Amino acid sequence: MSEDLAFRIQLGIILPKMKDTIAGDLSAIVAELVDILQAGTREGEELSIEPIKEIIMKDLEIFLDDFILPAIEAKLKPPEEEAAEEPEEEAAEEAEEEAEE
């Protein structure tokens, strides 16, 4: 897939769907994180957006890796065990047919 096409898909399909479906919930999660970090910040100490962004990005990556991508990967690539079982089952069926003859 060309880089330009991937970028168009990202901007035209993925980002609008994410905005429609998860923006509100994700905003609430980030707001809760900010509240927690502010509560632990000393008076006069500034809280910057970079550590907040870093925490959220790491959590998003873990979330994708643990909950979203395994299902997608399973869809793209069936487990090897099932694929290996099919030839064994066929061989067993053929052996049974030959034994019956």
Phi and psi in degrees as a GROMACS rama.xvg file:
@    title "Ramachandran Plot"
@    xaxis  label "Phi"
@    yaxis  label "Psi"
@TYPE xy
-69.443  153.686  SER-2
-62.3899  -37.6471  GLU-3
-65.2543  -43.2671  ASP-4
-65.6285  -43.1419  LEU-5
-60.2456  -41.1102  ALA-6
-65.4239  -40.289  PHE-7
-65.6612  -40.1381  ARG-8
-62.8748  -44.992  ILE-9
-58.8244  -49.5381  GLN-10
-74.0975  -35.7728  LEU-11
-91.2403  -23.6272  GLY-12
-119.498  -57.4388  ILE-13
-68.2649  -52.4372  ILE-14
-61.7897  -43.6482  LEU-15
-62.6351  -37.7953  PRO-16
-66.8238  -40.6572  LYS-17
-63.0195  -41.0998  MET-18
-62.4221  -42.8988  LYS-19
-70.1571  -33.7046  ASP-20
-101.236  -37.2275  THR-21
-121.901  -5.11454  ILE-22
-58.5802  -45.4003  ALA-23
-63.4928  -47.5175  GLY-24
-64.6539  -42.8057  ASP-25
-65.5059  -38.7807  LEU-26
-60.9919  -40.5215  SER-27
-64.9821  -40.0285  ALA-28
-64.1166  -44.9859  ILE-29
-64.7738  -41.4471  VAL-30
-60.9165  -40.4543  ALA-31
-64.3086  -40.8368  GLU-32
-61.51  -43.664  LEU-33
-60.9404  -44.3135  VAL-34
-59.0421  -43.3131  ASP-35
-63.9441  -45.7635  ILE-36
-66.3711  -37.483  LEU-37
-65.7054  -36.6509  GLN-38
-64.7793  -29.1656  ALA-39
-94.0187  4.01852  GLY-40
-94.1906  135.172  THR-41
-68.3183  153.459  ARG-42
-60.8966  130.993  GLU-43
89.1536  -15.564  GLY-44
-81.3492  134.725  GLU-45
-90.49  140.457  GLU-46
-105.139  122.628  LEU-47
-100.507  163.283  SER-48
-74.387  -26.4346  ILE-49
-59.1224  -48.024  GLU-50
-64.436  -33.3575  PRO-51
-64.4533  -47.3318  ILE-52
-61.3312  -41.9239  LYS-53
-62.0401  -43.7246  GLU-54
-62.7902  -47.3147  ILE-55
-64.4779  -42.0936  ILE-56
-63.7531  -40.6365  MET-57
-64.1492  -43.7612  LYS-58
-65.2567  -38.0709  ASP-59
-62.52  -41.5446  LEU-60
-63.7723  -44.3499  GLU-61
-63.2321  -43.7314  ILE-62
-59.1402  -47.0622  PHE-63
-61.947  -47.0517  LEU-64
-64.7409  -35.6497  ASP-65
-91.0779  -32.0713  ASP-66
-117.755  -32.1727  PHE-67
-98.7006  -53.5098  ILE-68
-68.2505  -32.7321  LEU-69
-58.2041  -40.0209  PRO-70
-66.6133  -39.7648  ALA-71
-66.8988  -43.2196  ILE-72
-62.4047  -40.7453  GLU-73
-63.3333  -34.4453  ALA-74
-69.2258  -38.6737  LYS-75
-76.884  -31.7606  LEU-76
-137.003  105.453  LYS-77
-63.6134  151.416  PRO-78
-57.4318  143.482  PRO-79
-65.1479  -30.486  GLU-80
-60.7056  -46.4947  GLU-81
-63.8211  -42.1488  GLU-82
-64.894  -36.5428  ALA-83
-73.277  -30.8179  ALA-84
-69.0453  -34.8936  GLU-85
-57.2129  -51.1197  GLU-86
-62.4335  -35.4235  PRO-87
-64.6732  -42.9258  GLU-88
-63.4174  -43.0351  GLU-89
-62.6841  -41.908  GLU-90
-64.6114  -39.463  ALA-91
-65.4698  -41.8396  ALA-92
-63.3157  -42.1554  GLU-93
-63.9483  -40.4432  GLU-94
-64.227  -39.9022  ALA-95
-64.1432  -42.7919  GLU-96
-62.8894  -42.4754  GLU-97
-66.0531  -37.7299  GLU-98
-66.819  -35.0488  ALA-99
-69.4553  -30.9715  GLU-100
